[in-house]
Amino acid sequence: MNGKFSERLKELRTARGISQKQLGLEIGTTYSAVSYWEKGINEPKISYVIALCKYFDVTADYLLGLTDEI
């Protein structure tokens, strides 16, 4: 994945005012997984990408940095 994913995930999370721990609980993972995704250390499984898109109400193309349209 490109760096856009990490940037957009962090932007969406902070705009909503939630912690990495809260986001992890909402989508069924750990805060450390969210932290690694935001730092670009690890990439999420597709099931988590889907969960993130649903949670933030954005398209996968937007989250993955393929388009700037939400």
N, CA, C and O atoms as CSV, one atom per row, in Angstrom:
chain,resi,resn,atom,element,x,y,z
A,1,MET,N,N,0.842,-1.180,0.000
A,1,MET,CA,C,0.000,0.000,0.000
A,1,MET,C,C,0.881,1.234,0.000
A,1,MET,O,O,2.028,1.215,0.447
A,2,ASN,N,N,0.317,2.280,-0.505
A,2,ASN,CA,C,1.082,3.528,-0.518
A,2,ASN,C,C,0.886,4.288,0.799
A,2,ASN,O,O,0.076,3.897,1.639
A,3,GLY,N,N,1.623,5.353,0.958
A,3,GLY,CA,C,1.538,6.152,2.167
A,3,GLY,C,C,0.223,6.876,2.340
A,3,GLY,O,O,-0.100,7.331,3.437
A,4,LYS,N,N,-0.549,6.989,1.255
A,4,LYS,CA,C,-1.847,7.667,1.340
A,4,LYS,C,C,-2.774,6.964,2.321
A,4,LYS,O,O,-3.505,7.615,3.067
A,5,PHE,N,N,-2.742,5.623,2.321
A,5,PHE,CA,C,-3.609,4.880,3.234
A,5,PHE,C,C,-3.319,5.278,4.675
A,5,PHE,O,O,-4.236,5.599,5.431
A,6,SER,N,N,-2.052,5.257,5.050
A,6,SER,CA,C,-1.667,5.602,6.419
A,6,SER,C,C,-2.111,7.016,6.781
A,6,SER,O,O,-2.655,7.254,7.859
A,7,GLU,N,N,-1.867,7.949,5.861
A,7,GLU,CA,C,-2.253,9.341,6.091
A,7,GLU,C,C,-3.761,9.486,6.240
A,7,GLU,O,O,-4.243,10.146,7.160
A,8,ARG,N,N,-4.491,8.871,5.341
A,8,ARG,CA,C,-5.955,9.024,5.364
A,8,ARG,C,C,-6.565,8.365,6.584
A,8,ARG,O,O,-7.503,8.900,7.177
A,9,LEU,N,N,-6.044,7.213,6.964
A,9,LEU,CA,C,-6.567,6.548,8.151
A,9,LEU,C,C,-6.391,7.438,9.372
A,9,LEU,O,O,-7.324,7.614,10.156
A,10,LYS,N,N,-5.212,7.992,9.532
A,10,LYS,CA,C,-4.964,8.861,10.690
A,10,LYS,C,C,-5.834,10.115,10.626
A,10,LYS,O,O,-6.384,10.540,11.642
A,11,GLU,N,N,-5.963,10.709,9.438
A,11,GLU,CA,C,-6.810,11.898,9.289
A,11,GLU,C,C,-8.259,11.596,9.667
A,11,GLU,O,O,-8.888,12.360,10.399
A,12,LEU,N,N,-8.779,10.485,9.167
A,12,LEU,CA,C,-10.169,10.123,9.458
A,12,LEU,C,C,-10.371,9.859,10.952
A,12,LEU,O,O,-11.366,10.288,11.537
A,13,ARG,N,N,-9.437,9.164,11.548
A,13,ARG,CA,C,-9.551,8.833,12.973
A,13,ARG,C,C,-9.481,10.085,13.835
A,13,ARG,O,O,-10.301,10.265,14.735
A,14,THR,N,N,-8.513,10.948,13.568
A,14,THR,CA,C,-8.380,12.145,14.397
A,14,THR,C,C,-9.529,13.123,14.163
A,14,THR,O,O,-9.948,13.820,15.088
A,15,ALA,N,N,-10.038,13.178,12.937
A,15,ALA,CA,C,-11.190,14.050,12.661
A,15,ALA,C,C,-12.410,13.606,13.449
A,15,ALA,O,O,-13.245,14.423,13.837
A,16,ARG,N,N,-12.502,12.315,13.679
A,16,ARG,CA,C,-13.625,11.796,14.450
A,16,ARG,C,C,-13.364,11.914,15.951
A,16,ARG,O,O,-14.274,11.732,16.760
A,17,GLY,N,N,-12.126,12.217,16.316
A,17,GLY,CA,C,-11.789,12.423,17.722
A,17,GLY,C,C,-11.717,11.145,18.534
A,17,GLY,O,O,-12.051,11.142,19.719
A,18,ILE,N,N,-11.286,10.062,17.914
A,18,ILE,CA,C,-11.198,8.799,18.640
A,18,ILE,C,C,-9.742,8.330,18.697
A,18,ILE,O,O,-8.919,8.696,17.858
A,19,SER,N,N,-9.457,7.532,19.686
A,19,SER,CA,C,-8.103,6.999,19.857
A,19,SER,C,C,-7.913,5.761,18.979
A,19,SER,O,O,-8.866,5.203,18.435
A,20,GLN,N,N,-6.666,5.360,18.865
A,20,GLN,CA,C,-6.373,4.129,18.136
A,20,GLN,C,C,-7.036,2.944,18.832
A,20,GLN,O,O,-7.522,2.022,18.177
A,21,LYS,N,N,-7.052,2.973,20.147
A,21,LYS,CA,C,-7.687,1.895,20.918
A,21,LYS,C,C,-9.181,1.831,20.622
A,21,LYS,O,O,-9.722,0.748,20.400
A,22,GLN,N,N,-9.851,2.985,20.616
A,22,GLN,CA,C,-11.281,3.017,20.329
A,22,GLN,C,C,-11.575,2.488,18.930
A,22,GLN,O,O,-12.519,1.721,18.740
A,23,LEU,N,N,-10.769,2.895,17.948
A,23,LEU,CA,C,-10.976,2.426,16.588
A,23,LEU,C,C,-10.771,0.920,16.512
A,23,LEU,O,O,-11.554,0.215,15.875
A,24,GLY,N,N,-9.733,0.432,17.152
A,24,GLY,CA,C,-9.500,-1.009,17.169
A,24,GLY,C,C,-10.679,-1.771,17.735
A,24,GLY,O,O,-11.077,-2.800,17.188
A,25,LEU,N,N,-11.239,-1.278,18.821
A,25,LEU,CA,C,-12.412,-1.928,19.417
A,25,LEU,C,C,-13.604,-1.909,18.470
A,25,LEU,O,O,-14.341,-2.889,18.373
A,26,GLU,N,N,-13.789,-0.806,17.781
A,26,GLU,CA,C,-14.924,-0.672,16.858
A,26,GLU,C,C,-14.860,-1.649,15.685
A,26,GLU,O,O,-15.889,-2.139,15.221
A,27,ILE,N,N,-13.644,-1.929,15.208
A,27,ILE,CA,C,-13.534,-2.792,14.026
A,27,ILE,C,C,-12.997,-4.190,14.354
A,27,ILE,O,O,-12.783,-5.002,13.454
A,28,GLY,N,N,-12.782,-4.463,15.636
A,28,GLY,CA,C,-12.399,-5.810,16.049
A,28,GLY,C,C,-10.931,-6.142,15.952
A,28,GLY,O,O,-10.566,-7.272,15.629
A,29,THR,N,N,-10.075,-5.154,16.231
A,29,THR,CA,C,-8.636,-5.404,16.239
A,29,THR,C,C,-8.012,-4.659,17.410
A,29,THR,O,O,-8.727,-4.091,18.236
A,30,THR,N,N,-6.710,-4.658,17.487
A,30,THR,CA,C,-6.016,-4.022,18.600
A,30,THR,C,C,-5.552,-2.612,18.246
A,30,THR,O,O,-5.450,-2.248,17.074
A,31,TYR,N,N,-5.275,-1.835,19.280
A,31,TYR,CA,C,-4.757,-0.488,19.028
A,31,TYR,C,C,-3.388,-0.561,18.364
A,31,TYR,O,O,-3.045,0.309,17.563
A,32,SER,N,N,-2.602,-1.588,18.686
A,32,SER,CA,C,-1.276,-1.681,18.078
A,32,SER,C,C,-1.375,-1.948,16.584
A,32,SER,O,O,-0.537,-1.469,15.820
A,33,ALA,N,N,-2.383,-2.706,16.149
A,33,ALA,CA,C,-2.585,-2.929,14.711
A,33,ALA,C,C,-2.894,-1.606,14.026
A,33,ALA,O,O,-2.337,-1.310,12.969
A,34,VAL,N,N,-3.779,-0.810,14.618
A,34,VAL,CA,C,-4.121,0.498,14.060
A,34,VAL,C,C,-2.881,1.384,14.015
A,34,VAL,O,O,-2.648,2.082,13.028
A,35,SER,N,N,-2.093,1.355,15.071
A,35,SER,CA,C,-0.864,2.148,15.120
A,35,SER,C,C,0.099,1.739,14.008
A,35,SER,O,O,0.674,2.597,13.339
A,36,TYR,N,N,0.275,0.445,13.809
A,36,TYR,CA,C,1.168,-0.041,12.743
A,36,TYR,C,C,0.657,0.363,11.364
A,36,TYR,O,O,1.451,0.691,10.482
A,37,TRP,N,N,-0.654,0.343,11.173
A,37,TRP,CA,C,-1.218,0.761,9.880
A,37,TRP,C,C,-0.940,2.241,9.651
A,37,TRP,O,O,-0.549,2.641,8.554
A,38,GLU,N,N,-1.141,3.051,10.684
A,38,GLU,CA,C,-0.931,4.492,10.542
A,38,GLU,C,C,0.539,4.839,10.324
A,38,GLU,O,O,0.849,5.849,9.693
A,39,LYS,N,N,1.429,4.027,10.831
A,39,LYS,CA,C,2.867,4.255,10.648
A,39,LYS,C,C,3.382,3.625,9.362
A,39,LYS,O,O,4.530,3.852,8.981
A,40,GLY,N,N,2.550,2.838,8.689
A,40,GLY,CA,C,2.966,2.185,7.461
A,40,GLY,C,C,3.829,0.956,7.687
A,40,GLY,O,O,4.490,0.484,6.762
A,41,ILE,N,N,3.832,0.434,8.904
A,41,ILE,CA,C,4.634,-0.741,9.226
A,41,ILE,C,C,3.971,-2.010,8.698
A,41,ILE,O,O,4.633,-2.868,8.114
A,42,ASN,N,N,2.686,-2.121,8.905
A,42,ASN,CA,C,1.902,-3.266,8.439
A,42,ASN,C,C,0.745,-2.786,7.575
A,42,ASN,O,O,0.379,-1.611,7.595
A,43,GLU,N,N,0.184,-3.710,6.824
A,43,GLU,CA,C,-1.004,-3.430,6.020
A,43,GLU,C,C,-2.164,-4.266,6.550
A,43,GLU,O,O,-1.970,-5.418,6.940
A,44,PRO,N,N,-3.358,-3.701,6.567
A,44,PRO,CA,C,-4.505,-4.464,7.073
A,44,PRO,C,C,-4.983,-5.501,6.066
A,44,PRO,O,O,-4.792,-5.362,4.857
A,45,LYS,N,N,-5.604,-6.536,6.597
A,45,LYS,CA,C,-6.286,-7.512,5.744
A,45,LYS,C,C,-7.473,-6.807,5.103
A,45,LYS,O,O,-7.959,-5.797,5.612
A,46,ILE,N,N,-7.928,-7.344,3.993
A,46,ILE,CA,C,-9.054,-6.733,3.270
A,46,ILE,C,C,-10.290,-6.617,4.159
A,46,ILE,O,O,-11.059,-5.666,4.020
A,47,SER,N,N,-10.489,-7.561,5.063
A,47,SER,CA,C,-11.658,-7.490,5.949
A,47,SER,C,C,-11.607,-6.239,6.828
A,47,SER,O,O,-12.645,-5.656,7.140
A,48,TYR,N,N,-10.407,-5.829,7.226
A,48,TYR,CA,C,-10.277,-4.607,8.024
A,48,TYR,C,C,-10.423,-3.358,7.164
A,48,TYR,O,O,-10.951,-2.347,7.626
A,49,VAL,N,N,-9.964,-3.418,5.929
A,49,VAL,CA,C,-10.170,-2.291,5.016
A,49,VAL,C,C,-11.671,-2.056,4.840
A,49,VAL,O,O,-12.137,-0.917,4.879
A,50,ILE,N,N,-12.411,-3.126,4.651
A,50,ILE,CA,C,-13.870,-3.030,4.504
A,50,ILE,C,C,-14.489,-2.454,5.768
A,50,ILE,O,O,-15.342,-1.569,5.701
A,51,ALA,N,N,-14.057,-2.959,6.925
A,51,ALA,CA,C,-14.594,-2.463,8.200
A,51,ALA,C,C,-14.295,-0.980,8.386
A,51,ALA,O,O,-15.146,-0.227,8.859
A,52,LEU,N,N,-13.083,-0.557,8.013
A,52,LEU,CA,C,-12.722,0.857,8.127
A,52,LEU,C,C,-13.581,1.715,7.208
A,52,LEU,O,O,-14.037,2.788,7.602
A,53,CYS,N,N,-13.800,1.246,5.990
A,53,CYS,CA,C,-14.637,2.000,5.039
A,53,CYS,C,C,-16.055,2.160,5.565
A,53,CYS,O,O,-16.644,3.237,5.468
A,54,LYS,N,N,-16.592,1.098,6.114
A,54,LYS,CA,C,-17.947,1.170,6.676
A,54,LYS,C,C,-17.988,2.096,7.882
A,54,LYS,O,O,-18.908,2.903,8.023
A,55,TYR,N,N,-16.995,1.979,8.748
A,55,TYR,CA,C,-16.968,2.785,9.961
A,55,TYR,C,C,-16.878,4.273,9.640
A,55,TYR,O,O,-17.595,5.085,10.225
A,56,PHE,N,N,-15.992,4.628,8.707
A,56,PHE,CA,C,-15.797,6.032,8.361
A,56,PHE,C,C,-16.694,6.497,7.223
A,56,PHE,O,O,-16.682,7.677,6.873
A,57,ASP,N,N,-17.467,5.597,6.645
A,57,ASP,CA,C,-18.378,5.910,5.542
A,57,ASP,C,C,-17.621,6.551,4.365
A,57,ASP,O,O,-17.993,7.611,3.863
A,58,VAL,N,N,-16.557,5.873,3.953
A,58,VAL,CA,C,-15.764,6.301,2.795
A,58,VAL,C,C,-15.590,5.101,1.865
A,58,VAL,O,O,-15.799,3.956,2.266
A,59,THR,N,N,-15.209,5.376,0.631
A,59,THR,CA,C,-14.968,4.291,-0.307
A,59,THR,C,C,-13.568,3.716,-0.083
A,59,THR,O,O,-12.688,4.378,0.469
A,60,ALA,N,N,-13.386,2.492,-0.516
A,60,ALA,CA,C,-12.061,1.873,-0.441
A,60,ALA,C,C,-11.077,2.638,-1.318
A,60,ALA,O,O,-9.911,2.793,-0.956
A,61,ASP,N,N,-11.544,3.118,-2.469
A,61,ASP,CA,C,-10.664,3.898,-3.348
A,61,ASP,C,C,-10.138,5.130,-2.623
A,61,ASP,O,O,-8.963,5.474,-2.753
A,62,TYR,N,N,-10.991,5.790,-1.869
A,62,TYR,CA,C,-10.550,6.972,-1.127
A,62,TYR,C,C,-9.547,6.559,-0.048
A,62,TYR,O,O,-8.462,7.133,0.045
A,63,LEU,N,N,-9.907,5.572,0.759
A,63,LEU,CA,C,-9.053,5.152,1.866
A,63,LEU,C,C,-7.690,4.687,1.371
A,63,LEU,O,O,-6.672,4.940,2.016
A,64,LEU,N,N,-7.670,4.015,0.242
A,64,LEU,CA,C,-6.416,3.494,-0.309
A,64,LEU,C,C,-5.633,4.525,-1.101
A,64,LEU,O,O,-4.524,4.244,-1.557
A,65,GLY,N,N,-6.192,5.708,-1.271
A,65,GLY,CA,C,-5.489,6.777,-1.964
A,65,GLY,C,C,-5.578,6.722,-3.473
A,65,GLY,O,O,-4.768,7.335,-4.168
A,66,LEU,N,N,-6.562,5.988,-3.987
A,66,LEU,CA,C,-6.719,5.879,-5.440
A,66,LEU,C,C,-7.526,7.031,-6.033
A,66,LEU,O,O,-7.453,7.309,-7.230
A,67,THR,N,N,-8.292,7.690,-5.175
A,67,THR,CA,C,-9.075,8.851,-5.604
A,67,THR,C,C,-9.163,9.824,-4.428
A,67,THR,O,O,-8.961,9.442,-3.275
A,68,ASP,N,N,-9.464,11.072,-4.734
A,68,ASP,CA,C,-9.656,12.061,-3.689
A,68,ASP,C,C,-11.130,12.274,-3.365
A,68,ASP,O,O,-11.471,13.065,-2.486
A,69,GLU,N,N,-12.005,11.563,-4.081
A,69,GLU,CA,C,-13.451,11.660,-3.827
A,69,GLU,C,C,-13.848,10.662,-2.755
A,69,GLU,O,O,-13.545,9.473,-2.850
A,70,ILE,N,N,-14.526,11.157,-1.742
A,70,ILE,CA,C,-14.964,10.301,-0.640
A,70,ILE,C,C,-16.122,9.459,-1.126
A,70,ILE,O,O,-16.662,8.655,-0.366
